[in-house]
Amino acid sequence: MAAKKKASTAKRRSNAPEYSDFTVPGLDLADGRKVGDLLQVRLHALNDLQLTLKHIHWNVVGRDFIGVHEMLDPHIEVVRGYADDVAERMAALGVSPNGLPGALVEARAWDDYALDRGKTAEHLAALDLVYDGVIADHRAAMESIGELDPVTEDLLIGQISELEKFQWFVRAHLSDAEGELAHDGARTEKGAASKAKKD
């Protein structure tokens, strides 16, 4: 006999950040909250990226499987650490970080990763577009934060540098000797995968 589901009496959690009455020394409270709010979006992006990378790790097949499968492990570990760094910076700023999946899905401005099981070139071409988005948004947040809080700006600069290196690793698999990417011009993950598959 199946167990009956209990009716939930808990209210749905708010996606809005909770604020403390403090921030880091030398930063005014309003600026600390603004920086924390910007970091919340980066936290969602990093949590989504680490799950996407793990999804690709599990679903990549075909030629160069083991190289790609194992290449993604350090990406996953580093990105997971970046999410932790961002969440801890938010807490130091007096903004409660929200790492719950429901909050991520509700707040994000992007769709789920578009591929399931696929060949290495397909996944890498799609992942290149994922990195494009994450890196561009990290850079935009860095620019917004720079005048308010150089310490948080520095945190993002370090993360961007490593994310760009990871993207280079991905692109090295997709590039020919002239530097042309197999999926050049693709605008969607499925479109990038399709172009790379033909190469």
TORFI-290657 format. One line per 10 residues: for each residue x, z, y of N, C-alpha, C. Coordinates in nm, 3 decimals, always signed. Layout:
<sites>
X:Z:Y:X:Z:Y:X:Z:Y  ...
</sites>
This chain:
<sites>
+0.084:+0.000:-0.118:+0.000:+0.000:+0.000:+0.089:+0.000:+0.124  +0.059:-0.086:+0.217:+0.138:-0.095:+0.340:+0.107:+0.022:+0.432  +0.210:+0.070:+0.495:+0.192:+0.180:+0.589:+0.122:+0.130:+0.714  +0.035:+0.213:+0.768:-0.034:+0.176:+0.890:+0.060:+0.190:+1.008  +0.050:+0.097:+1.098:+0.130:+0.106:+1.220:+0.067:+0.208:+1.313  +0.150:+0.295:+1.367:+0.101:+0.394:+1.463:+0.082:+0.327:+1.597  -0.027:+0.363:+1.662:-0.051:+0.310:+1.796:+0.052:+0.371:+1.890  +0.115:+0.288:+1.968:+0.217:+0.336:+2.060:+0.152:+0.394:+2.185  +0.190:+0.517:+2.213:+0.140:+0.580:+2.336:+0.245:+0.576:+2.445  +0.364:+0.529:+2.409:+0.471:+0.522:+2.508:+0.444:+0.408:+2.605
+0.468:+0.436:+2.731:+0.452:+0.332:+2.832:+0.569:+0.235:+2.822  +0.543:+0.112:+2.855:+0.650:+0.012:+2.857:+0.753:+0.051:+2.961  +0.879:+0.044:+2.921:+0.988:+0.082:+3.012:+0.997:-0.018:+3.127  +1.024:+0.034:+3.242:+1.043:-0.051:+3.358:+1.178:-0.121:+3.349  +1.184:-0.245:+3.394:+1.310:-0.318:+3.398:+1.390:-0.284:+3.524  +1.327:-0.213:+3.616:+1.395:-0.178:+3.741:+1.501:-0.070:+3.713  +1.616:-0.083:+3.777:+1.719:+0.018:+3.755:+1.680:+0.153:+3.812  +1.731:+0.258:+3.750:+1.714:+0.393:+3.802:+1.838:+0.425:+3.884  +1.819:+0.494:+3.996:+1.930:+0.524:+4.086:+1.956:+0.674:+4.092  +2.083:+0.707:+4.102:+2.123:+0.845:+4.131:+2.133:+0.861:+4.282
+2.153:+0.984:+4.325:+2.169:+1.011:+4.469:+2.316:+1.006:+4.510  +2.397:+0.933:+4.432:+2.539:+0.923:+4.463:+2.588:+0.783:+4.431  +2.704:+0.751:+4.483:+2.778:+0.633:+4.443:+2.926:+0.669:+4.451  +3.013:+0.571:+4.437:+3.157:+0.601:+4.441:+3.200:+0.635:+4.584  +3.304:+0.719:+4.599:+3.351:+0.753:+4.733:+3.395:+0.628:+4.811  +3.362:+0.628:+4.939:+3.401:+0.518:+5.026:+3.302:+0.403:+5.030  +3.197:+0.410:+4.949:+3.094:+0.306:+4.946:+2.962:+0.371:+4.984  +2.888:+0.310:+5.075:+2.763:+0.376:+5.110:+2.659:+0.354:+5.000  +2.561:+0.440:+4.995:+2.465:+0.444:+4.885:+2.391:+0.311:+4.868  +2.349:+0.250:+4.978:+2.277:+0.123:+4.970:+2.365:+0.014:+4.910
+2.493:+0.010:+4.950:+2.584:-0.091:+4.896:+2.613:-0.065:+4.748  +2.628:+0.062:+4.711:+2.648:+0.096:+4.571:+2.533:+0.049:+4.485  +2.412:+0.066:+4.533:+2.294:+0.022:+4.459:+2.287:-0.131:+4.452  +2.323:-0.197:+4.562:+2.321:-0.343:+4.563:+2.421:-0.399:+4.462  +2.542:-0.342:+4.460:+2.644:-0.386:+4.365:+2.596:-0.358:+4.222  +2.539:-0.240:+4.200:+2.487:-0.206:+4.066:+2.378:-0.301:+4.021  +2.290:-0.339:+4.111:+2.183:-0.434:+4.077:+2.240:-0.570:+4.038  +2.343:-0.616:+4.111:+2.408:-0.742:+4.076:+2.476:-0.732:+3.939  +2.535:-0.617:+3.912:+2.601:-0.597:+3.782:+2.501:-0.592:+3.667  +2.378:-0.547:+3.694:+2.278:-0.544:+3.586:+2.253:-0.684:+3.530
+2.248:-0.782:+3.617:+2.228:-0.920:+3.571:+2.349:-0.966:+3.490  +2.470:-0.926:+3.533:+2.591:-0.962:+3.457:+2.592:-0.892:+3.322  +2.542:-0.768:+3.317:+2.533:-0.697:+3.190:+2.441:-0.771:+3.094  +2.326:-0.815:+3.144:+2.236:-0.894:+3.059:+2.306:-1.020:+3.008  +2.377:-1.088:+3.097:+2.445:-1.213:+3.058:+2.552:-1.187:+2.953  +2.629:-1.081:+2.969:+2.735:-1.051:+2.872:+2.677:-1.008:+2.738  +2.570:-0.929:+2.741:+2.506:-0.891:+2.614:+2.450:-1.014:+2.543  +2.390:-1.104:+2.621:+2.337:-1.227:+2.563:+2.451:-1.313:+2.508  +2.561:-1.322:+2.582:+2.675:-1.403:+2.538:+2.733:-1.350:+2.407  +2.750:-1.218:+2.395:+2.809:-1.167:+2.271:+2.717:-1.193:+2.152
+2.586:-1.186:+2.171:+2.493:-1.216:+2.063:+2.494:-1.365:+2.029  +2.505:-1.449:+2.130:+2.513:-1.593:+2.109:+2.640:-1.629:+2.032  +2.751:-1.571:+2.072:+2.878:-1.596:+2.002:+2.868:-1.554:+1.856  +2.807:-1.440:+1.829:+2.792:-1.394:+1.691:+2.700:-1.489:+1.613  +2.594:-1.535:+1.678:+2.502:-1.630:+1.616:+2.577:-1.758:+1.575  +2.660:-1.808:+1.665:+2.739:-1.928:+1.635:+2.835:-1.898:+1.520  +2.901:-1.785:+1.525:+2.996:-1.742:+1.421:+2.930:-1.747:+1.282  +2.805:-1.705:+1.274:+2.733:-1.703:+1.146:+2.680:-1.840:+1.105  +2.657:-1.928:+1.201:+2.585:-2.053:+1.173:+2.668:-2.179:+1.181  +2.797:-2.168:+1.211:+2.881:-2.286:+1.219:+2.922:-2.329:+1.078
+2.921:-2.460:+1.054:+2.957:-2.517:+0.923:+3.040:-2.643:+0.943  +3.097:-2.691:+0.833:+3.162:-2.821:+0.835:+3.311:-2.813:+0.860  +3.364:-2.929:+0.895:+3.507:-2.942:+0.920:+3.552:-2.843:+1.027  +3.667:-2.784:+1.009:+3.724:-2.684:+1.099:+3.644:-2.553:+1.101  +3.559:-2.533:+1.000:+3.476:-2.412:+0.995:+3.559:-2.285:+1.015  +3.659:-2.266:+0.931:+3.729:-2.137:+0.932:+3.801:-2.114:+1.064  +3.858:-2.220:+1.121:+3.927:-2.205:+1.250:+3.831:-2.162:+1.360  +3.714:-2.223:+1.365:+3.616:-2.189:+1.468:+3.555:-2.053:+1.439  +3.519:-2.028:+1.315:+3.461:-1.900:+1.273:+3.553:-1.785:+1.316  +3.681:-1.799:+1.288:+3.776:-1.692:+1.321:+3.815:-1.692:+1.469
+3.811:-1.805:+1.537:+3.840:-1.811:+1.679:+3.737:-1.731:+1.759  +3.614:-1.727:+1.710:+3.508:-1.660:+1.785:+3.516:-1.508:+1.779  +3.580:-1.453:+1.676:+3.587:-1.307:+1.663:+3.646:-1.240:+1.787  +3.763:-1.285:+1.838:+3.814:-1.219:+1.958:+3.724:-1.240:+2.080  +3.659:-1.354:+2.090:+3.564:-1.376:+2.200:+3.458:-1.267:+2.197  +3.401:-1.245:+2.079:+3.293:-1.148:+2.061:+3.340:-1.008:+2.100  +3.456:-0.968:+2.051:+3.507:-0.833:+2.080:+3.535:-0.814:+2.228  +3.597:-0.911:+2.290:+3.630:-0.900:+2.433:+3.502:-0.896:+2.516  +3.407:-0.984:+2.488:+3.283:-0.987:+2.565:+3.205:-0.858:+2.546  +3.204:-0.805:+2.426:+3.139:-0.675:+2.401:+3.204:-0.567:+2.488
+3.336:-0.569:+2.497:+3.406:-0.474:+2.584:+3.374:-0.495:+2.730  +3.358:-0.620:+2.772:+3.323:-0.649:+2.911:+3.185:-0.593:+2.945  +3.091:-0.604:+2.852:+2.958:-0.547:+2.876:+2.970:-0.397:+2.896  +3.051:-0.333:+2.816:+3.072:-0.189:+2.829:+3.135:-0.155:+2.965  +3.235:-0.233:+3.005:+3.300:-0.209:+3.135:+3.200:-0.222:+3.251  +3.116:-0.325:+3.244:+3.016:-0.346:+3.350:+2.916:-0.232:+3.352  +2.868:-0.190:+3.235:+2.771:-0.080:+3.228:+2.832:+0.050:+3.282  +2.957:+0.076:+3.247:+3.020:+0.199:+3.295:+3.046:+0.193:+3.445  +3.077:+0.076:+3.498:+3.093:+0.062:+3.643:+2.960:+0.088:+3.713  +2.851:+0.036:+3.657:+2.719:+0.062:+3.713:+2.691:+0.212:+3.718
+2.719:+0.281:+3.608:+2.695:+0.425:+3.603:+2.778:+0.498:+3.709  +2.904:+0.456:+3.726:+2.989:+0.517:+3.829:+2.932:+0.494:+3.969  +2.867:+0.379:+3.988:+2.807:+0.346:+4.116:+2.673:+0.418:+4.138  +2.626:+0.489:+4.035:+2.500:+0.562:+4.046:+2.378:+0.481:+4.008  +2.398:+0.372:+3.935:+2.288:+0.287:+3.890:+2.283:+0.292:+3.738  +2.168:+0.324:+3.684:+2.153:+0.337:+3.539:+2.153:+0.199:+3.473  +2.252:+0.171:+3.386:+2.256:+0.040:+3.319:+2.147:+0.030:+3.212  +2.086:-0.085:+3.201:+1.984:-0.109:+3.100:+2.035:-0.216:+3.005  +2.068:-0.175:+2.882:+2.117:-0.268:+2.782:+2.015:-0.299:+2.673  +1.890:-0.268:+2.698:+1.787:-0.289:+2.596:+1.749:-0.437:+2.586
+1.724:-0.485:+2.463:+1.695:-0.628:+2.446:+1.569:-0.674:+2.519  +1.468:-0.590:+2.523:+1.346:-0.630:+2.593:+1.370:-0.652:+2.742  +1.452:-0.566:+2.801:+1.485:-0.581:+2.943:+1.564:-0.709:+2.966  +1.655:-0.740:+2.874:+1.734:-0.863:+2.885:+1.642:-0.985:+2.884  +1.554:-0.990:+2.786:+1.465:-1.107:+2.773:+1.374:-1.119:+2.894  +1.325:-1.005:+2.942:+1.233:-1.008:+3.056:+1.303:-1.052:+3.185  +1.429:-1.013:+3.201:+1.498:-1.036:+3.328:+1.576:-1.167:+3.334  +1.613:-1.223:+3.221:+1.704:-1.337:+3.224:+1.638:-1.462:+3.280  +1.723:-1.548:+3.337:+1.675:-1.674:+3.394:+1.715:-1.791:+3.306  +1.756:-1.765:+3.182:+1.800:-1.869:+3.090:+1.725:-1.853:+2.958
+1.725:-1.959:+2.879:+1.658:-1.959:+2.749:+1.753:-1.913:+2.639  +1.696:-1.884:+2.522:+1.778:-1.856:+2.405:+1.867:-1.976:+2.374  +1.978:-1.949:+2.311:+2.067:-2.053:+2.262:+1.988:-2.149:+2.174  +2.012:-2.278:+2.186:+1.923:-2.380:+2.129:+1.953:-2.422:+1.985  +2.069:-2.385:+1.930:+2.105:-2.435:+1.797:+2.099:-2.325:+1.692  +2.069:-2.366:+1.570:+2.080:-2.277:+1.456:+2.201:-2.323:+1.375  +2.185:-2.356:+1.249:+2.296:-2.403:+1.168:+2.342:-2.539:+1.221  +2.473:-2.554:+1.239:+2.524:-2.680:+1.289:+2.673:-2.693:+1.269  +2.720:-2.817:+1.282:+2.862:-2.845:+1.264:+2.944:-2.788:+1.381  +3.073:-2.773:+1.355:+3.160:-2.708:+1.454:+3.154:-2.777:+1.589
+3.164:-2.909:+1.593:+3.164:-2.980:+1.721:+3.032:-2.961:+1.795  +2.922:-2.957:+1.722:+2.791:-2.937:+1.785:+2.784:-2.800:+1.853  +2.822:-2.697:+1.778:+2.817:-2.562:+1.835:+2.915:-2.546:+1.951  +3.034:-2.601:+1.938:+3.132:-2.584:+2.044:+3.089:-2.657:+2.172  +3.029:-2.773:+2.158:+2.980:-2.846:+2.276:+2.869:-2.766:+2.344  +2.779:-2.710:+2.266:+2.672:-2.627:+2.324:+2.731:-2.501:+2.386  +2.828:-2.439:+2.319:+2.892:-2.318:+2.371:+2.965:-2.346:+2.502  +3.021:-2.463:+2.516:+3.088:-2.498:+2.642:+2.990:-2.489:+2.759  +2.866:-2.534:+2.737:+2.766:-2.525:+2.843:+2.726:-2.380:+2.869  +2.720:-2.299:+2.763:+2.691:-2.157:+2.779:+2.799:-2.093:+2.867
+2.925:-2.121:+2.835:+3.034:-2.067:+2.916:+3.026:-2.117:+3.061  +2.990:-2.243:+3.081:+2.971:-2.295:+3.218:+2.878:-2.203:+3.297  +2.764:-2.172:+3.238:+2.664:-2.090:+3.307:+2.711:-1.949:+3.332  +2.767:-1.884:+3.229:+2.811:-1.745:+3.244:+2.922:-1.735:+3.349  +3.018:-1.825:+3.343:+3.131:-1.821:+3.435:+3.085:-1.849:+3.579  +3.001:-1.950:+3.597:+2.952:-1.982:+3.732:+2.875:-1.864:+3.791  +2.793:-1.798:+3.711:+2.716:-1.684:+3.760:+2.805:-1.562:+3.785  +2.907:-1.544:+3.703:+3.004:-1.436:+3.727:+3.076:-1.460:+3.861  +3.113:-1.586:+3.885:+3.182:-1.618:+4.011:+3.090:-1.594:+4.131  +2.964:-1.630:+4.120:+2.869:-1.608:+4.229:+2.852:-1.458:+4.256
+2.843:-1.378:+4.150:+2.833:-1.233:+4.166:+2.959:-1.177:+4.230  +3.076:-1.227:+4.186:+3.204:-1.183:+4.242:+3.207:-1.208:+4.393  +3.161:-1.325:+4.435:+3.161:-1.359:+4.578:+3.066:-1.269:+4.656  +2.950:-1.239:+4.599:+2.854:-1.151:+4.666:+2.905:-1.009:+4.676  +2.976:-0.965:+4.575:+3.024:-0.826:+4.568:+3.152:-0.807:+4.648  +3.231:-0.913:+4.664:+3.364:-0.903:+4.723:+3.373:-0.827:+4.853  +3.282:-0.852:+4.945:+3.286:-0.784:+5.074:+3.238:-0.640:+5.066  +3.158:-0.610:+4.965:+3.102:-0.476:+4.951:+3.194:-0.381:+4.876  +3.253:-0.430:+4.766:+3.327:-0.342:+4.677:+3.439:-0.417:+4.607  +3.561:-0.413:+4.661:+3.672:-0.486:+4.601:+3.710:-0.436:+4.461
+3.676:-0.312:+4.427:+3.707:-0.261:+4.293:+3.622:-0.335:+4.189  +3.493:-0.349:+4.217:+3.405:-0.423:+4.125:+3.439:-0.572:+4.127  +3.475:-0.623:+4.242:+3.520:-0.763:+4.250:+3.639:-0.785:+4.157  +3.733:-0.693:+4.158:+3.851:-0.703:+4.073:+3.813:-0.701:+3.925  +3.717:-0.617:+3.889:+3.668:-0.613:+3.751:+3.617:-0.751:+3.708  +3.538:-0.813:+3.794:+3.482:-0.945:+3.762:+3.589:-1.053:+3.760  +3.686:-1.044:+3.849:+3.795:-1.142:+3.849:+3.867:-1.142:+3.715  +3.898:-1.024:+3.664:+3.965:-1.014:+3.534:+3.881:-1.072:+3.422  +3.752:-1.047:+3.426:+3.664:-1.100:+3.323:+3.654:-1.252:+3.332  +3.643:-1.304:+3.452:+3.634:-1.449:+3.471:+3.759:-1.518:+3.415
+3.874:-1.463:+3.442:+3.998:-1.521:+3.394:+3.998:-1.535:+3.242  +3.956:-1.432:+3.172:+3.955:-1.436:+3.026:+3.844:-1.528:+2.973  +3.727:-1.526:+3.037:+3.619:-1.615:+2.995:+3.659:-1.762:+3.013  +3.731:-1.792:+3.121:+3.778:-1.929:+3.142:+3.881:-1.968:+3.036  +3.963:-1.874:+2.992:+4.057:-1.903:+2.884:+3.982:-1.932:+2.754  +3.880:-1.852:+2.725:+3.800:-1.876:+2.605:+3.734:-2.014:+2.610  +3.685:-2.052:+2.730:+3.624:-2.184:+2.743:+3.727:-2.293:+2.719  +3.847:-2.272:+2.764:+3.955:-2.369:+2.738:+3.977:-2.384:+2.588  +3.978:-2.274:+2.512:+3.992:-2.282:+2.367:+3.882:-2.370:+2.307  +3.760:-2.350:+2.353:+3.646:-2.428:+2.305:+3.666:-2.575:+2.341
+3.703:-2.602:+2.464:+3.719:-2.741:+2.508:+3.834:-2.812:+2.439  +3.937:-2.737:+2.399:+4.050:-2.799:+2.328:+4.005:-2.861:+2.197  +3.902:-2.808:+2.136:+3.847:-2.864:+2.012:+3.768:-2.992:+2.039  +3.720:-3.008:+2.160:+3.626:-3.116:+2.193:+3.689:-3.228:+2.275  +3.814:-3.210:+2.314:+3.879:-3.302:+2.405:+3.966:-3.402:+2.330  +3.972:-3.525:+2.383:+4.066:-3.621:+2.327:+4.198:-3.614:+2.405  +4.293:-3.698:+2.370:+4.425:-3.694:+2.433:+4.421:-3.723:+2.582  +4.319:-3.793:+2.628:+4.306:-3.824:+2.771:+4.232:-3.714:+2.847  +4.187:-3.611:+2.777:+4.117:-3.501:+2.842:+3.968:-3.521:+2.854  +3.914:-3.622:+2.789:+3.769:-3.647:+2.792:+3.700:-3.557:+2.691
+3.593:-3.493:+2.734:+3.516:-3.409:+2.644:+3.414:-3.493:+2.567  +3.397:-3.461:+2.441:+3.305:-3.536:+2.355:+3.162:-3.534:+2.407  +3.126:-3.429:+2.478:+2.988:-3.412:+2.525:+2.975:-3.432:+2.675  +3.070:-3.502:+2.736:+3.072:-3.521:+2.880:+2.937:-3.573:+2.930  +2.887:-3.510:+3.035:+2.762:-3.552:+3.097:+2.638:-3.485:+3.040  +2.650:-3.413:+2.930:+2.534:-3.346:+2.870:+2.487:-3.233:+2.960  +2.357:-3.216:+2.969:+2.298:-3.113:+3.055:+2.231:-3.001:+2.977  +2.207:-3.023:+2.849:+2.142:-2.922:+2.765:+2.229:-2.894:+2.643  +2.208:-2.778:+2.583:+2.285:-2.744:+2.463:+2.259:-2.844:+2.351  +2.133:-2.881:+2.330:+2.102:-2.979:+2.224:+2.159:-3.116:+2.258
+2.155:-3.152:+2.386:+2.214:-3.279:+2.428:+2.364:-3.281:+2.408  +2.431:-3.170:+2.438:+2.576:-3.160:+2.418:+2.608:-3.169:+2.270  +2.530:-3.100:+2.188:+2.552:-3.102:+2.042:+2.534:-3.243:+1.989  +2.434:-3.313:+2.035:+2.406:-3.448:+1.989:+2.521:-3.544:+2.023  +2.571:-3.533:+2.148:+2.682:-3.620:+2.190:+2.809:-3.589:+2.110  +2.835:-3.460:+2.088:+2.956:-3.422:+2.015:+2.947:-3.462:+1.869  +2.829:-3.463:+1.813:+2.807:-3.500:+1.673:+2.845:-3.646:+1.648  +2.821:-3.731:+1.748:+2.849:-3.874:+1.735:+2.998:-3.904:+1.743  +3.074:-3.811:+1.800:+3.217:-3.835:+1.820:+3.294:-3.831:+1.690
</sites>
